[in-house]
């Protein structure tokens, strides 16, 4: 395991990986979301993004996740993007 992998695991309480799913089309509904839901022991779906209000509402309820219409309403508050220094 790389040295920096240890650091990110320690900074994430419980060592869970958090996922945000952008786009709630067919593949997200039949493969991605069910796979993440089945990996609850070490993973968490933290946000759903879709331009379709019905998909946001339905899938947000199904997976117990807050849905957003646009990524800019969520990403700056929670997601951490690496930057070049």
N, C-alpha and C positions, 0 to 999 in steps of 0.2 A: 504494500500500500504506500502511496506517495505521502511525503511529509505533510503537504498542504491538505490532504484528505483527512488526516487526523484533526487538523485545526477546524475544518468546517463541521465535522461530526460533533466536536466538543461545543461549538458555538450554537448548535441546534439542539435544544433540550429534548431528550428522548430519542435523538438520532433519527427522527422521521424526516423523510423527504417531502416537501410541499410542492404540489403541482397546480398550475393554473391552465385550464383548457381554453384555448382560443378557437372559436368556431364549433358549433354544435350540430354538425351535419351527420350523415349516415355513419361514417367511420368512428366519429367520436361517440355516437350513441350505441353502436353494437360492439365496439372493440375497446376504445381508449377508456371511457368512463367505467365500464364494468371491470376492466383489468385493474384500474386504480382502486376501485371499491373493494376488490378481492385482495388487495395488498395493504389493507388497513393497519396491519401490525407495524409496518415500517414506512407507510406512505399516507399522505393526506391530500385530498382535493381541497384547495383553499379558495378557488374562484373559478367562475365560468363566465365566458364572454361570448355574446352573440348579438347580432343586429335584429334577431327575430324575438320579439317580446314573448310569444307563446312558448318557444323553446326555452328561453331563459326561465320563465315562471315554472314550467313543468319539470325541467331537469334540475333546477335549483331545489325544488321541493323533494324530488326523488332522491337526490344525493345530499340533502341538508347543507347546501352551499349557497352563499349569496351570489346571485348573478349580476353582471354588469353589462351595459350596452357597449362600452368602449374601454379599452385598456388604460387610457390615461386617467380614468377615474379611480383606478386601483393601484397600478404599478408603482407610482412614486411613493406610496405610503407603506407598502409591504415588501415588494420584490426588491432584491438587491442585484444590480447589474455590475459586473466588473468593469472598471474603467482603466485606461492606460494612464500611467503617471510619469 
